[in-house]
Amino acid sequence: MVIRALPTREAPRRARAALSAGLTLALLSSLAAPAPAQAQAQASGAPRRWHEGVSEERKRRAIELFAQARELHRQLMLGEARAKYEEALAQWEHPDLRFYLGRVLKTMGLSLLAHESLRLSMRWGPGSLEPEDYVEARALMQELVARELAVMELRCDEPGAAVLLDGKPWFVGPGVAERFLMPGEHVITVKKEGYTPLTATVVTYAGARASRVLSVDRIVTERPWAAWVPWSVIGAGAGLGVAGGVLRWHAGEHMDDAGQQLEASCGLRCGPGRSGEYSRSRTESHVAVGLFIAAGATLATGAALVYLNRPRSYRVDDQSGVKIEMVPGASDAEVGLSARLFFF
């Protein structure tokens, strides 16, 4: 009698487990062993840059975390897989880790982070990834740029002007900067001391490019007259007041002298005369009063001039224009944009 084993549900499960283990082992070996292009570079003596400065202990820990991340990824536990990939990258900045993290982030809908991770996986050129992975990474980046991301290019010609995007520093002019970002409304701010801050809102759309030339208005501060003019008038008024005070004091002295002379010459029987001291005292008193009046008028004029001579600020337009025509572009190393600028 021949007993034939019947197929059970355990057989497919074991086959799948064996296949998963084989794939994981292959992926782990891709971390530890170089790809053909990498092996060729290593044989020629060229170092693989992602190996520089990384200890064997950190590499071993990164490989362990990568295995855990792959298993979580296979079970579609994307949040946990992402955390493991990032933990592994903290140990070892490896192109394969960046590539698989980019895959997870794209599946999670985190398009901007996915694009950045895929870009970093390709930054060392085609030899950093397996050929099929490199092709896939480029295709994924192109898909993200075409369907899920927007591109913003800003130009600022003002030296020292700080450009902020959504409240975060971006670059300092003069220069042209480009950034991938999520579609929607974004706030651009340009700041420079002595200039009027510029705030603008730009709406971007998926698969589209937005470009803008930033210009700031210079603030000019001027006075109607030189700053010393009103204060010189006030100083002149104060001088007239001091002169009037000194002259009034002399008039009082001369009046006292005239009284003493009158008392010494005839006592109480004489009436007031027209002595020289008395006449001088009256003249000096009149002149002193005139000086006080002139001093008051001059001080009032000086105070009015100080008020009128306050600095006034106004803006001087500093405008320029540019038309930017942008088209998608790609190379063997990266996916990006090419641009042509027309100034007018």
C-alpha positions, 0 to 999 in steps of 0.5 A: 500500500502506498500512502500519499501525503495530502496537501495541507494549509501548512505547506503554502505557509511554510513556502511563503515563510521560506521565500520571505526569509530568503528575500530578507537574507538577500536584502541583508546581504545587499547591505553587508556586501557591495553591488557589482558596481560597488565591488568594482569600485572597491576592487579599484581602491575607490572607497564606498563613501557610506562605509567611511567612519562607521564602526563594525558594531554600528553596521551590525546594529543597523543590519539587525534593525533593517531586518526588523524593519523589513519584517514590519514592512512585509506585515504592512505595519508602516509606522513601525517599519518607518521608525525601525528604518530611521533607527537603522539610519541613525546607526548607518547612513546607507543608500539601501536603507534610504531607498526602503525608507522612501518606499515606506514614506511614499506608501504612507502618503508622506510625499515630501519626505519620501522624495527627500529620502529617495534623493539621498539614496541616489546622491552617490550615483548609480553605483550606490544602489542595485541597478533595478533599485536605482531605476525604481528610485528615479521612477518613484521620484518622477512620479512624486514630482509629477503627481504629488509635489509642487516646486517653488523657485524664488529669486531675490537680488537684494544682498543680505535680505533674509527669505523665509518660507512659511516662517522658516529661514530659507536663504539669504539674497542675492540668489535663486533657490528652488524647493519641492513642497506640498501643494497648497498655500505658502507664505513668503517673507523677505526681511532686511534692516532698513527695508520694508518687510515683504510678505506674500502668499503663493498658492502651489499645485501638484505637478506645477511650478511656481516662480516669483521675483522678490523685491523689497522697498528701501526705507529712506529717512529724511528731515526738512532741515539739518538736525542742528538748525532747530536746536541752534534757534533754541540756543539763540533764544536761551542766549537772549534770555540770559542776556536779558537777565544779566541786563535786568540785574545791571538795571537794578544795580544802577537803580540802587546807585541812583537812590543812594546818590539821591539820598546823600545829596538832599535827603527826603526833601528832594524829589527824584531827578534825572541822574545818569544812573537813574536814566541808565537803569530805566534804559537797561530795564526796557532793553531787558524786557525786550530781550525777554520777549525776544527770547520767549518768541525765539524759544517758541520758534525753536520748539516748533522747528524741533517738532516740524523737523522730526525724521520722516520715513518713506519707501522708495520702490526697488522693483525688478521683473523676471519671467521664468520658464521651467520644464521637467528634467532628469539625469542619470543621477537625479530628477529635477528641473531645468530653467530659463530666465528672461530679464526685463 
